[in-house]
Amino acid sequence: MKKAISAEGAPAAIGPYSHGVALGDLFFTSGQIPLVPETGKLVEGGIQEQTEQAFRNLEAVLAANGMTFENVVKTTVFITDLADFAEINRIYATRFPSNPPARSCVQVAALPAGARLEIELVAAKA
């Protein structure tokens, strides 16, 4: 049976969705944009700050299900400008320094709240 997970350390959902859904040993997160949990506003700064905030939000969602980035098996990264890819990759590598998960990255026309990126994860207990 699936179980909706809500993470106190992540920004409140801006629509009708859960932070994540656990199903057996699998955990699927909703995409996280770089909103500051305390304010619900987009983090100030450029792509570096936005990427770091999105990862902090994802870390909180994973923790709410008893997981860490070590459990992540697949990521999907949505970005509004492929020119940001190298900087996102640099920060991404700090979260997955060895045995990185599978990943897709696509450029999109726009993201909620004017975000420059959104990241979603699939994690597994192993």
C-alpha positions, 0 to 999 in steps of 0.5 A: 500500500502506498503512503504519502510522506510530508516533510516538515523541513521542506517547503509546503506543497504549492499544489495538490501533491505529497512531498513523496510517496513510499511504496514498499522499498521504493520512494518517489519524491515530487519535484523540488524547486528552490523554495525556502521552507520558512518563507515559501519564496524562491531562494535569492541568488543564481543557479548555485543558490537555487541548486543548493536549496533544491538539494536541501529540500530533497534531503528533508524529503528523503529524511522524512522517509528515513533515507539519504542521498545514498538511497537514490537510484534515479534522478530527473533534473529539469532546467530552464537554461542548458547553459546552467548545466555545468554549474548544476553538475558541479553541485550535483556531484557533491551529493553523489560523490560515488556510485551516482544514480541514473539521471535524466536532465531536460531543458524546459520552457518554464518552472513554477515560481520562476525557478531555474531548476527542479529535481525529483528523485526515486530512492530505494531501501536496500 
